[in-house]
Amino acid sequence: MRKMIHSRRASLVTLIAALVLTACGQDQSQEQQAEQQEAPPHKVEVAEAVRQDIPLNKSYPSLLRSDSEVTLVARVNGYLEERHFQPGQMVEEGDSLYTIEPDLYQSTVNQREADLQSARAELSRAQRDAQRFEQLLSQNSVSRQQYDQAQADQRVAQANVAQAEAALRSANLDLGYSNVTAPVSGMISLSQINVGNLVTSGTELATITPLDPLEVRFQLPQRDAFELRRQLREEGDTSITALLSVPGVSGASGSELEGQLDFLGSRVDSGTSTVQASASFANPDGAILPGQFVRVRLDGLRRFNVMAVPEIAVTQGLMGPRVFVLDENDQARERTVQLGDVAGPWQIIANGLEEGDRVIVGDPAGIEPGMAIDPLPFDGDADEVVERVEEAEAQEQQEQAAAASQMTEGAGDVPAGEEEEGTQ
């Protein structure tokens, strides 16, 4: 009987405790709701969504090349007698670089000149004979056949003169080719053939690489190419500046060059969906060399008539990228969006926003759907918003690191009495 009484008393106590805990939980929930309702609106920058032209900050990889690079090739046969340069030096257009047996080809020129003089003398005799036979034919002193033969001899002599002149021109060309000169100005490579070796027509001798200007060819995505063509058509070539930077040496002296866009292709590559373009860059100091991998940025390229928000305003939600917009009661509402290109501090929104939407463009940290917002005006400077948020995050990380350091130091300080007790 006593056991039953004790059991009933225990059940009654448990029930009372459960009721007390439930009442406390309800009170705490009501207090939290009251605090949320009484919390002041969150202050953050808000901007009205409008279509605008956004400058792009995109770069394209490429391989730097020299458009005027020349490989020197021997055009005559003979022994390489002299080399008139040091490998790696700068040579000027017209400088003599190699000599290939010029005496041999000079003697050929002399022989061809003598052949020409002989042919001209023979032509002069044939012309006199033809004139004399013409007079004799009018006096019936020679036959018609003899006259025709004299005319034929004259024409043969004329052909011999033409042939001798052509042979002389060919000999002079070979004589000129025996002295290999620089067709362009630039830096010359190592010599491929040593002095004293026999070279033949077609033998590669060296390479001359002009360093100023330099050319770079790169591939533009078709969307960028279409926008660029439209911009060039409406604003002209002066609106686009090409900037070249070399990865790994950015920030060093001469690591970035400014140039101009020279060419934009007229067809899309079906395999890559890109359009070829090229730009040229002045490189007077030779700081950047052909063959380097570089990145080309087109300064002034824009996206026309697009929606864009500061990049900091886009966060990741359950349904994908999202932004927060304000309803008529100035409360935050989540809006899933589709993203376009990133243009510096701006994020282009491809879909999900409409003109007139009030978008939270400030720091979205701590904002939840349904939160009351006190909208602050946005001055349009996305860089400033991003910098301010980054500075706040960096300061918060420093404070957290300092607090963690203090906690670690406090945990390491053990009172002397406790240490002695632990020892005992």
C-alpha positions in Angstrom: 0.0 0.0 0.0 2.9 2.3 0.9 4.5 1.5 -2.5 1.4 2.6 -4.3 1.2 5.9 -2.4 4.8 6.6 -3.1 4.3 5.8 -6.8 1.3 8.2 -7.0 3.3 10.9 -5.3 6.2 10.5 -7.7 3.9 10.6 -10.7 2.2 13.8 -9.4 5.6 15.4 -8.9 6.7 14.5 -12.4 3.5 15.9 -13.9 3.9 19.2 -12.0 7.5 19.5 -13.2 6.5 18.9 -16.8 3.8 21.6 -16.5 6.3 24.0 -15.1 8.9 23.3 -17.8 6.2 23.7 -20.5 5.1 27.0 -19.0 8.7 28.2 -18.9 9.3 27.2 -22.6 6.2 29.1 -23.7 7.3 32.1 -21.7 10.8 32.0 -23.3 9.2 31.5 -26.8 6.9 34.5 -26.2 9.9 36.5 -25.0 11.9 35.7 -28.1 9.0 36.6 -30.4 8.6 39.9 -28.5 12.3 40.7 -28.8 12.1 40.0 -32.6 9.1 42.2 -32.9 10.6 44.9 -30.8 14.1 44.7 -32.6 14.8 47.9 -34.6 15.0 47.6 -38.4 18.3 46.5 -39.9 20.1 49.4 -41.6 21.6 48.5 -45.0 22.1 50.0 -48.5 19.2 49.4 -50.9 19.2 50.3 -54.6 16.5 50.2 -57.2 17.1 47.7 -60.0 17.6 49.4 -63.4 19.2 48.4 -66.6 22.6 49.9 -67.2 25.9 49.6 -69.1 28.5 47.8 -67.0 32.2 47.9 -67.8 33.8 44.4 -68.0 37.0 43.4 -66.3 37.9 40.3 -68.2 41.2 39.0 -69.5 42.0 36.3 -72.1 45.0 33.9 -72.1 47.3 33.9 -75.1 50.9 33.2 -76.3 52.9 36.2 -77.1 54.5 36.3 -80.6 56.5 38.6 -82.8 54.6 39.2 -86.0 57.7 40.1 -88.0 60.0 37.3 -86.9 62.2 36.1 -89.8 64.3 32.9 -90.3 67.4 33.6 -92.4 67.9 31.0 -95.1 70.8 30.7 -97.6 69.8 31.2 -101.2 73.0 30.2 -102.9 75.5 27.3 -102.6 79.0 27.8 -101.2 81.2 27.9 -98.2 80.3 30.2 -95.3 83.3 32.5 -95.2 82.3 35.1 -92.6 79.8 35.9 -89.8 79.4 39.6 -89.0 77.5 39.5 -85.7 77.5 38.2 -82.2 74.6 35.9 -81.2 72.0 37.8 -79.1 72.8 41.3 -80.3 70.4 43.7 -81.8 70.8 44.1 -85.6 69.3 46.7 -87.9 67.6 46.2 -91.2 70.2 46.0 -94.0 73.1 45.0 -91.7 75.5 42.4 -93.3 75.3 39.1 -91.4 76.9 36.3 -93.5 79.3 36.1 -96.5 79.0 33.0 -98.8 81.9 32.9 -101.3 81.2 36.3 -103.0 84.3 36.0 -105.2 82.9 33.0 -107.0 79.7 34.8 -107.8 81.5 38.0 -108.7 83.4 36.0 -111.3 80.2 34.7 -112.7 78.9 38.3 -113.0 82.0 39.3 -114.9 81.6 36.4 -117.3 77.9 37.3 -117.9 78.9 40.9 -118.6 81.4 39.7 -121.2 78.7 37.5 -122.8 76.4 40.5 -123.0 79.0 42.6 -124.7 79.6 39.9 -127.2 75.9 39.5 -127.9 75.5 43.2 -128.4 78.4 43.3 -130.9 76.8 40.5 -132.8 73.5 42.3 -132.8 75.2 45.5 -134.2 76.7 43.5 -137.1 73.4 41.7 -137.8 71.6 45.1 -137.9 74.1 46.5 -140.4 73.8 43.4 -142.6 70.0 43.6 -142.6 70.1 47.3 -143.6 72.6 46.6 -146.4 70.6 43.6 -147.7 67.5 45.8 -147.7 69.2 48.3 -150.0 70.5 45.6 -152.3 67.1 44.0 -152.5 65.6 47.3 -153.8 68.3 47.2 -156.6 67.6 43.5 -157.4 71.3 42.8 -156.4 70.4 40.0 -153.9 67.7 37.4 -153.8 64.7 37.6 -151.5 66.0 34.5 -149.6 69.2 36.3 -148.8 67.3 39.3 -147.5 65.1 37.1 -145.3 68.2 35.3 -143.9 69.7 38.7 -142.9 66.5 39.7 -141.1 66.4 36.3 -139.3 70.1 36.7 -138.2 69.2 40.2 -136.8 66.3 38.8 -134.7 68.5 35.9 -133.4 71.1 38.5 -132.3 68.4 40.5 -130.5 67.3 37.3 -128.7 70.9 36.6 -127.7 71.2 40.0 -126.2 68.1 39.5 -124.2 69.3 36.2 -123.0 72.7 37.6 -122.0 70.9 40.4 -120.1 68.8 37.9 -118.2 71.8 35.8 -117.3 73.6 38.9 -116.0 70.6 39.8 -113.8 70.6 36.3 -112.4 74.3 36.4 -111.7 73.9 39.8 -109.9 71.1 38.3 -107.8 73.3 35.4 -106.8 76.1 37.8 -106.0 73.7 39.7 -103.8 72.5 36.6 -102.0 76.2 35.7 -101.2 76.0 38.6 -98.8 73.2 37.8 -96.3 71.7 40.9 -94.8 69.1 41.5 -92.1 65.6 41.9 -93.6 64.2 43.3 -90.3 65.5 44.9 -87.2 65.6 42.8 -84.0 67.5 40.4 -81.8 69.4 37.7 -83.7 69.7 34.1 -82.4 72.6 31.7 -82.3 74.0 30.8 -85.6 72.9 27.4 -86.9 76.0 27.0 -89.2 79.6 27.6 -88.3 82.0 29.5 -90.5 83.8 27.2 -92.9 80.8 24.8 -93.5 79.3 24.3 -96.9 75.8 25.6 -97.2 73.2 25.0 -99.9 70.1 26.8 -101.0 67.5 26.5 -98.2 70.0 26.0 -95.3 68.7 27.8 -92.2 71.3 30.2 -90.8 69.7 32.1 -87.8 66.5 33.8 -86.7 65.8 37.5 -86.2 63.1 38.4 -83.7 61.8 42.0 -83.6 60.9 42.9 -80.0 59.1 46.2 -80.8 56.2 46.0 -81.5 54.9 42.7 -80.3 51.7 41.0 -81.3 49.3 38.8 -79.4 46.5 36.7 -80.8 43.7 35.6 -78.5 40.2 34.1 -78.6 37.1 36.0 -77.5 33.9 34.2 -76.5 31.3 34.9 -79.1 29.2 37.0 -76.6 32.2 39.2 -75.9 33.0 39.4 -79.6 29.4 40.5 -80.5 29.4 43.1 -77.8 32.8 44.4 -78.8 31.9 44.6 -82.5 28.8 46.6 -81.5 30.8 48.9 -79.3 33.4 49.5 -82.1 30.7 50.2 -84.6 29.0 52.8 -82.3 32.0 54.4 -80.6 35.0 53.7 -82.8 38.4 52.1 -82.1 39.4 54.8 -79.6 37.0 53.4 -77.0 39.0 50.1 -76.5 42.5 49.9 -75.1 44.4 46.5 -74.9 46.4 45.9 -71.7 48.9 43.0 -71.6 50.2 41.5 -68.4 52.6 38.6 -67.9 51.6 36.1 -65.1 54.3 35.8 -62.5 55.9 39.2 -63.0 52.8 41.4 -62.5 53.7 44.6 -60.7 57.3 44.6 -61.8 58.7 47.3 -64.0 57.7 46.8 -67.6 55.5 43.8 -66.8 52.4 45.5 -68.3 52.1 47.0 -71.7 49.4 49.2 -73.3 48.5 48.6 -76.9 45.6 48.7 -79.3 43.2 46.2 -80.8 44.2 45.5 -84.5 41.9 42.8 -85.6 38.5 41.2 -84.7 37.5 38.2 -86.7 34.4 38.0 -88.8 33.4 34.4 -88.1 32.8 32.1 -85.1 34.9 29.0 -84.7 32.4 26.1 -84.7 34.6 24.0 -82.5 35.3 26.5 -79.7 32.5 29.1 -80.2 35.1 31.8 -80.1 36.2 34.6 -82.4 39.9 35.4 -83.1 41.3 38.8 -82.3 44.8 40.4 -82.2 46.4 43.4 -80.6 49.8 45.0 -80.9 51.9 46.4 -78.1 54.9 48.8 -78.1 57.9 47.1 -76.3 60.7 49.7 -76.6 62.8 48.3 -73.7 62.4 44.6 -74.7 61.1 43.8 -71.2 58.7 41.2 -72.5 59.8 38.5 -74.9 57.9 36.5 -77.5 56.9 33.0 -76.5 55.7 34.0 -73.1 52.2 33.1 -71.8 50.3 36.4 -71.2 46.8 37.6 -70.4 45.2 40.4 -72.5 42.6 42.7 -71.0 40.4 44.9 -73.1 39.9 48.1 -71.1 36.6 49.8 -72.1 34.7 46.7 -73.0 31.1 46.8 -71.6 27.9 44.9 -71.3 25.0 46.9 -72.5 21.5 47.2 -71.0 21.9 44.6 -68.2 20.9 44.2 -64.5 23.8 44.2 -62.1 24.3 44.4 -58.3 27.5 44.6 -56.2 29.0 41.1 -56.0 28.7 41.2 -52.2 24.9 41.3 -52.4 24.7 37.8 -53.9 24.6 34.9 -51.5 23.9 31.1 -51.8 20.5 29.9 -50.8 18.8 26.5 -50.8 17.6 27.0 -54.4 20.8 28.5 -55.7 22.2 32.1 -55.9 19.9 34.6 -54.3 19.6 38.3 -53.4 17.3 40.0 -50.9 14.6 42.5 -52.1 12.2 44.6 -50.1 8.5 44.3 -50.2 6.0 47.1 -49.7 6.5 46.8 -45.9 10.3 47.2 -46.1 10.8 43.6 -45.1 13.5 41.4 -46.7 12.3 38.7 -49.2 14.6 36.1 -50.7 14.8 36.1 -54.6 16.6 33.3 -56.5 18.5 34.7 -59.5 20.6 33.4 -62.4 24.1 34.9 -62.6 25.8 36.3 -65.7 29.4 37.7 -65.9 31.4 39.2 -63.1 32.4 42.7 -64.0 34.9 43.9 -61.4 32.9 44.5 -58.2 29.6 44.0 -60.1 27.7 40.8 -60.6 25.5 40.8 -63.7 22.1 39.2 -63.1 20.9 37.3 -66.1 17.4 36.5 -64.8 15.4 36.9 -61.6 15.2 40.7 -61.2 12.8 43.2 -62.7 13.2 46.9 -63.1 12.0 48.7 -60.0 12.8 46.0 -57.6 14.4 47.3 -54.4 17.5 45.2 -53.9 19.7 45.0 -50.8 23.1 45.8 -52.1 24.9 46.2 -48.8 26.3 43.5 -46.5 23.7 40.7 -46.4 25.2 39.1 -43.3 22.6 38.5 -40.7 19.6 39.2 -43.0 16.8 36.7 -43.0 13.5 36.6 -44.9 10.9 38.7 -43.1 13.4 40.9 -41.3 12.5 44.6 -41.1 14.9 46.7 -43.1 15.7 50.4 -42.7 16.8 51.2 -46.3 19.9 53.4 -46.7 20.6 55.2 -50.0 23.2 53.6 -52.3 25.7 55.9 -54.0 26.5 53.5 -56.8 30.0 52.8 -55.8 30.2 49.0 -55.6 34.0 49.1 -54.9 33.4 51.0 -51.7 30.7 48.5 -50.5 32.9 45.5 -51.1 35.9 47.2 -49.4 33.8 48.1 -46.4 32.5 44.6 -46.0 36.0 43.1 -46.4 37.4 45.4 -43.8 34.6 44.5 -41.4 35.2 40.8 -41.9 38.9 41.2 -41.4 38.4 43.2 -38.2 36.0 40.5 -36.9 38.5 37.8 -37.6 41.2 39.7 -35.8 38.9 40.1 -32.8 38.0 36.4 -32.8 41.7 35.5 -33.0 42.5 37.8 -30.1 39.7 36.4 -28.0 40.8 32.8 -28.8 44.4 33.8 -27.8 43.3 35.2 -24.5 41.3 32.1 -23.7 44.3 29.9 -24.5 46.5 32.0 -22.2 43.9 31.9 -19.4 43.6 28.1 -19.7 47.3 27.8 -19.4 47.5 29.8 -16.1 46.9 27.2 -13.3 46.7 28.5 -9.7 49.5 27.5 -7.5 47.3 25.8 -4.9 45.6 23.7 -7.5 48.9 22.7 -9.0 50.1 21.5 -5.5 46.9 19.5 -4.9 47.3 17.8 -8.3 50.8 16.9 -7.4 49.7 15.4 -4.1 
